[in-house]
Structures are given as structure tokens and as C-alpha cells.
Amino acid sequence: MCPASRCCIRGLGLFAIAALAIQLGTGLEDGRIGVLYVGCIARSRPFWIMRGDPMFRMTFVQATLRDWAAVGPMPASNEAQVHRMVRMQMPRTYEDLVANYDVLVFHNANVLAVGTHIPRLAQAVSEGGLGLLMSGGWESFGGAGSTYPPWGETSVGRLLPTEDIVGIWEQSGRLVIDKPRHEFISSLPWDMRDPDLVAEIKWHHNPVKLKHGSEQLAHVITSLGREDPLMVIWTLDNGARVFALTSEIHCLCWMGGQYGNAWRYAIDFGCNLMIYLDNRPVPQDVELVHAARAKMFEVETRRSLLLALLDFCESFGASTRTIMPRFQEIDSVIAEALPQYLQLQFEEMLESYRVADEMLAKAEEEAVRLKDRTLLWVYVIEWLTVTGTAMVCGFLVWSLMIRRRLYREVRTTRFGM
């Protein structure tokens, strides 16, 4: 498949998506939710996985001074490099910040690493109306030990519904839901029989105190019986929502190790939380949302694999002209489904993707037949090549070793004395 054809197909899909989604009135101009993640990139799940969800536009700023800065998808070898990455990745101006983002996430973000950007980030929440999440960690809230400075006295810390307890990190906690009917809490199935959810190590946390006027959605009970806030919210005067999660959301997605298996709904936890902080209605049918996201990722994966298969066939000289127009039709259907997904109309979106799925299945069948025809000639040519080589080698061996046509008879094989 030539590069021009590929660009044409993708360009058509993106143009249709933009033309349809631009009509949406929430979030960014194209209807997505812009999320600025500031903190430890190595521990950024599920946010790193959410990059593949078209509802979100994720930007990551490596802003941790813990040893985790040396690993992960955006490693930094030393503290100076962390500060350099913050300067490069952080939005330059307040206008850029409020124009391109809807939610700020601080997760294991070091106060010293974020540095002079803190007042502008706080202003984006208090004046610009961006949602705010601070997730727990060694460098969050009051920090752990004397190594990491607390956030409480910063302009961001003053926006939180919690007060820091400085220098303490609690290693365990049993989850207790306090407000099961809250919009965000009710959007997820909190099954206390699920070991992947209630494992105490998943809820290690920063101990905090509640501020007056805050609302506690959940708390944890430590091994010593102390009750610590886990999820605390409030709404600022300008309508911006602020969420304090004193544990690490990363732990819900951890596969194996000391944290156990990943909670099935960990990604929904992150997605629904961003939707809530953007002041959108949080979808309440989690299984429907699961089905919608699964179908979306499935179709995109199959589409990518089909393009790779056609590229493979073309590399052997096969013609894909009869299949390529199907991609334009599929992309058109997907473009119609995207605004439905961004507006949380999951049933309508699933119906559109069902049509795209059927169209993709037909294209896959035709592509497989093309591949079989292509490989048939490959196998024939390979067989002829191997067989011809074997016959030539056999003829040479027979001529030289058996008939000995190139040998002459001699009277003696030893030198005379």
C-alpha cells in the first residue's frame, strides 16, 4: 500500500471525526477531555492506558524526584534532567493551560520539581475552572518521611479538601465506602468480596484531615484500627471540582507482585473520575461502558492488523485496489460513532460500531483470500527454486562423483623411485 493511499484513508477519517465532533459543547473544541498529568510517569496507570481512549487527550509531565524517575516510558537520569523535562513539557502560559486542558492530575508530583509552575496550575483551577485530582504517594499530600516536602502550604494544596499530616505514609488500609449513592461512587461496582479490590496493600495512603465543608466518599481502616480519609471531594466557588484520593490509583492496575492482580474496573475508575472532574454526567451502566470501550479497541486493533496484512500482500506485488475503498466506508462509520461516544451515548455508539464490525469482517475475508492467493505463488516459486537447486546439485554430484567425467585414468598413483 503506497504512503499516499494510507494518508488519504487516515486523513479522511480524521477530517470526518473533526467535522462531526466539533459541534460538541463540552471539554475541548473537539469534545474530548484534556488531561494534564503531572508527577511520576512510571506509576501513571491507568492514565497511560487511557491514551488509547479517544475521549481523552493526555499530556504527561515527568515531575518526580523519587527513584522512579529513572524508569518508565519517560526516564530521567538525574534531578537536573527532571527539572529540564518539566520546563519542556509544561504548558508555557496560563492561556495555553486553560485552553487545552480540562483536568489537572497530580500523582507523586514533587513540590520542588513542579516549582514555579505551581501558582499557574492553581490559578487554572481557582479561576479557570479546571478540575483537580491529587492522588496519593510518597511525594503527594504531606509526603513520606523528611525527604519529600508537603503540598499543604502551596497554592495547589490550599485548593484541596484535605489538610496534610506531614511525613507519614501508611502501608495498609481496608476500604470502606461512605457515600454509595454519590454520582462517581455509584458508577463502579464496589464488590467487597473481590480480592483484587479489597486487598489492604492496594490502599496504602497518605493520612490526612478533612477540611470544613468537604465531603468524604470513602475511607480506609488501618491495621491499628485508625480510620483515614481515602476519597474526599468539594466544589470551589467557580464550580471546579476537586478530588483528593489519598491512595495511589496506580495500585488498582498493578498486575502481580505485592499488590496482587489488577482490579477489572481500574480503567473505568480513572475514566469516570476524569469525566466527573470535567463536570460531565458520569455513566452509571459500567457493563455497557465496558462493552463500548472493548468494541472500540477491538475494531481499531483489527483495522490496524488488516492494514498490516494488506501491506504484506503488496510487498509481493499483489493488488489491493478492491479492498482499499472499504476502509473509507469503515472510517466514515467510526467517525459517526465518535461524537456519540464523546457525548456518552454508548448504546448508539455500539450500534454504529456493530455496523463497522460487520464491514470490517467482510474486508478481512477478502484480505485473507488475497493473502492466500499471494502466498500460493510464493510457495510455488519457493518450491521451484528449492527443487531446481536440488536437481542441479544432484546432477553435479552424479557427474563428478559417480560418472567421474572429469577424471582421467593414470598408470600409477605414486612417485617412482
DANOR-V871130 format. One record per backbone hydrogen bond with DSSP energy under -1.0 kcal/mol. CO is the residue of the C=O (numbers start at 1). NH is the residue of the N-H. E is the energy in kcal/mol with one decimal. If there is no record, write none. Layout:
BEGIN
co:CO nh:NH e:E
co:CO nh:NH e:E
END
This chain:
BEGIN
co:2 nh:6 e:-1.9
co:3 nh:7 e:-2.7
co:4 nh:8 e:-2.2
co:5 nh:9 e:-2.3
co:6 nh:10 e:-2.5
co:7 nh:11 e:-2.8
co:8 nh:12 e:-2.2
co:9 nh:13 e:-2.0
co:10 nh:14 e:-2.6
co:11 nh:15 e:-2.6
co:12 nh:16 e:-2.3
co:13 nh:17 e:-2.4
co:14 nh:18 e:-2.6
co:15 nh:19 e:-2.5
co:16 nh:20 e:-2.0
co:17 nh:21 e:-2.9
co:18 nh:22 e:-1.7
co:21 nh:24 e:-1.9
co:28 nh:31 e:-2.0
co:32 nh:28 e:-3.2
co:33 nh:57 e:-2.4
co:34 nh:102 e:-3.2
co:34 nh:103 e:-2.2
co:35 nh:59 e:-2.2
co:36 nh:105 e:-2.8
co:37 nh:61 e:-2.6
co:38 nh:107 e:-2.2
co:39 nh:63 e:-2.6
co:41 nh:44 e:-1.5
co:44 nh:47 e:-1.5
co:46 nh:50 e:-1.9
co:49 nh:52 e:-1.7
co:50 nh:53 e:-1.6
co:53 nh:56 e:-1.9
co:55 nh:33 e:-3.1
co:57 nh:35 e:-2.5
co:59 nh:37 e:-3.2
co:61 nh:39 e:-2.5
co:63 nh:110 e:-2.8
co:66 nh:69 e:-2.2
co:67 nh:70 e:-1.7
co:68 nh:71 e:-1.5
co:69 nh:76 e:-3.5
co:78 nh:82 e:-1.6
co:79 nh:83 e:-2.1
co:80 nh:84 e:-1.8
co:81 nh:85 e:-2.5
co:82 nh:86 e:-2.3
co:83 nh:87 e:-2.0
co:84 nh:88 e:-1.9
co:85 nh:89 e:-2.6
co:86 nh:90 e:-2.1
co:93 nh:97 e:-1.7
co:94 nh:98 e:-2.3
co:95 nh:99 e:-1.8
co:96 nh:100 e:-1.5
co:97 nh:101 e:-1.2
co:102 nh:131 e:-2.7
co:103 nh:36 e:-2.5
co:104 nh:133 e:-2.4
co:105 nh:38 e:-3.2
co:106 nh:135 e:-3.0
co:107 nh:40 e:-2.2
co:110 nh:114 e:-2.5
co:111 nh:115 e:-2.5
co:114 nh:117 e:-1.9
co:115 nh:118 e:-1.8
co:117 nh:121 e:-2.3
co:118 nh:122 e:-2.6
co:119 nh:123 e:-2.3
co:120 nh:124 e:-1.8
co:122 nh:126 e:-2.9
co:123 nh:127 e:-2.7
co:123 nh:128 e:-1.7
co:124 nh:130 e:-2.2
co:131 nh:104 e:-2.8
co:132 nh:243 e:-2.9
co:133 nh:106 e:-2.8
co:134 nh:245 e:-2.6
co:137 nh:140 e:-1.3
co:138 nh:144 e:-1.5
co:140 nh:143 e:-3.1
co:141 nh:151 e:-2.8
co:142 nh:167 e:-2.1
co:151 nh:154 e:-2.1
co:154 nh:158 e:-1.9
co:156 nh:159 e:-1.4
co:157 nh:160 e:-1.1
co:161 nh:211 e:-2.2
co:163 nh:209 e:-2.5
co:167 nh:145 e:-1.4
co:170 nh:205 e:-1.9
co:174 nh:221 e:-1.9
co:176 nh:219 e:-2.5
co:179 nh:182 e:-1.6
co:182 nh:186 e:-3.2
co:184 nh:187 e:-1.1
co:185 nh:188 e:-1.5
co:188 nh:190 e:-1.0
co:189 nh:191 e:-1.7
co:191 nh:194 e:-2.0
co:194 nh:197 e:-1.5
co:194 nh:198 e:-2.2
co:199 nh:202 e:-1.3
co:200 nh:203 e:-1.5
co:201 nh:204 e:-1.2
co:205 nh:170 e:-2.6
co:207 nh:165 e:-1.0
co:209 nh:163 e:-3.0
co:211 nh:214 e:-1.9
co:215 nh:233 e:-2.7
co:217 nh:178 e:-2.5
co:217 nh:179 e:-2.0
co:218 nh:230 e:-2.5
co:218 nh:231 e:-1.9
co:219 nh:176 e:-2.3
co:220 nh:228 e:-2.7
co:221 nh:174 e:-2.2
co:222 nh:225 e:-1.9
co:226 nh:222 e:-2.8
co:228 nh:220 e:-2.7
co:230 nh:246 e:-2.3
co:231 nh:217 e:-3.0
co:231 nh:218 e:-1.3
co:232 nh:244 e:-3.3
co:233 nh:215 e:-2.7
co:234 nh:242 e:-2.5
co:236 nh:239 e:-2.0
co:240 nh:236 e:-2.9
co:241 nh:132 e:-2.3
co:242 nh:234 e:-1.5
co:243 nh:134 e:-2.1
co:244 nh:232 e:-2.4
co:245 nh:136 e:-1.5
co:246 nh:206 e:-1.8
co:247 nh:136 e:-2.3
co:248 nh:251 e:-1.2
co:249 nh:252 e:-1.1
co:250 nh:253 e:-1.3
co:252 nh:263 e:-2.9
co:257 nh:260 e:-1.3
co:263 nh:266 e:-1.9
co:265 nh:269 e:-2.1
co:266 nh:270 e:-1.9
co:267 nh:271 e:-2.8
co:268 nh:272 e:-2.9
co:269 nh:273 e:-1.8
co:270 nh:274 e:-1.8
co:271 nh:275 e:-2.1
co:272 nh:276 e:-2.5
co:273 nh:277 e:-2.4
co:274 nh:278 e:-1.2
co:275 nh:280 e:-2.1
co:276 nh:279 e:-1.8
co:284 nh:286 e:-1.2
co:285 nh:289 e:-2.1
co:286 nh:290 e:-2.5
co:287 nh:291 e:-2.4
co:288 nh:292 e:-2.3
co:289 nh:293 e:-2.7
co:290 nh:294 e:-2.8
co:291 nh:295 e:-2.5
co:292 nh:296 e:-2.1
co:293 nh:297 e:-2.4
co:294 nh:298 e:-2.4
co:295 nh:299 e:-2.6
co:296 nh:300 e:-2.0
co:297 nh:301 e:-2.3
co:298 nh:302 e:-2.6
co:299 nh:303 e:-2.5
co:300 nh:304 e:-2.1
co:301 nh:305 e:-2.3
co:302 nh:306 e:-2.4
co:303 nh:307 e:-2.1
co:304 nh:308 e:-2.0
co:305 nh:309 e:-2.1
co:306 nh:310 e:-2.3
co:307 nh:311 e:-2.2
co:308 nh:312 e:-2.0
co:309 nh:313 e:-2.2
co:310 nh:314 e:-2.6
co:311 nh:315 e:-1.6
co:313 nh:316 e:-1.4
co:313 nh:318 e:-1.9
co:314 nh:317 e:-1.9
co:320 nh:323 e:-1.1
co:320 nh:324 e:-2.1
co:323 nh:326 e:-1.5
co:324 nh:327 e:-1.3
co:325 nh:329 e:-1.4
co:326 nh:330 e:-2.5
co:327 nh:331 e:-2.9
co:328 nh:332 e:-1.7
co:329 nh:333 e:-1.9
co:330 nh:334 e:-2.4
co:331 nh:335 e:-2.4
co:332 nh:336 e:-1.5
co:333 nh:337 e:-1.4
co:334 nh:338 e:-1.6
co:337 nh:341 e:-2.0
co:338 nh:342 e:-2.7
co:339 nh:343 e:-1.8
co:340 nh:345 e:-3.4
co:341 nh:344 e:-1.6
co:344 nh:346 e:-1.2
co:345 nh:349 e:-2.1
co:346 nh:350 e:-2.5
co:347 nh:351 e:-1.8
co:348 nh:352 e:-2.0
co:349 nh:353 e:-2.4
co:350 nh:354 e:-1.7
co:351 nh:355 e:-1.6
co:352 nh:356 e:-2.1
co:353 nh:357 e:-2.4
co:354 nh:358 e:-1.9
co:355 nh:359 e:-2.3
co:356 nh:360 e:-2.5
co:357 nh:361 e:-2.1
co:358 nh:362 e:-1.8
co:359 nh:363 e:-2.0
co:360 nh:364 e:-2.5
co:361 nh:365 e:-2.1
co:362 nh:366 e:-2.1
co:363 nh:367 e:-2.4
co:364 nh:368 e:-2.5
co:365 nh:369 e:-2.0
co:366 nh:370 e:-2.2
co:367 nh:371 e:-2.6
co:368 nh:372 e:-2.5
co:369 nh:373 e:-2.4
co:370 nh:374 e:-2.6
co:371 nh:375 e:-3.0
co:372 nh:376 e:-1.8
co:373 nh:377 e:-1.4
co:374 nh:378 e:-1.6
co:375 nh:379 e:-3.1
co:376 nh:380 e:-2.5
co:377 nh:381 e:-2.7
co:378 nh:382 e:-2.5
co:379 nh:383 e:-2.9
co:380 nh:384 e:-2.8
co:381 nh:385 e:-2.5
co:382 nh:386 e:-2.8
co:383 nh:387 e:-3.1
co:384 nh:388 e:-2.8
co:385 nh:389 e:-2.3
co:386 nh:390 e:-2.4
co:387 nh:391 e:-2.4
co:388 nh:392 e:-2.4
co:389 nh:393 e:-2.5
co:390 nh:394 e:-2.7
co:391 nh:395 e:-2.7
co:392 nh:396 e:-2.3
co:393 nh:397 e:-2.4
co:394 nh:398 e:-2.6
co:395 nh:399 e:-2.6
co:396 nh:400 e:-2.6
co:397 nh:401 e:-2.8
co:398 nh:402 e:-1.2
co:398 nh:403 e:-2.6
co:399 nh:405 e:-1.8
co:404 nh:407 e:-1.5
END
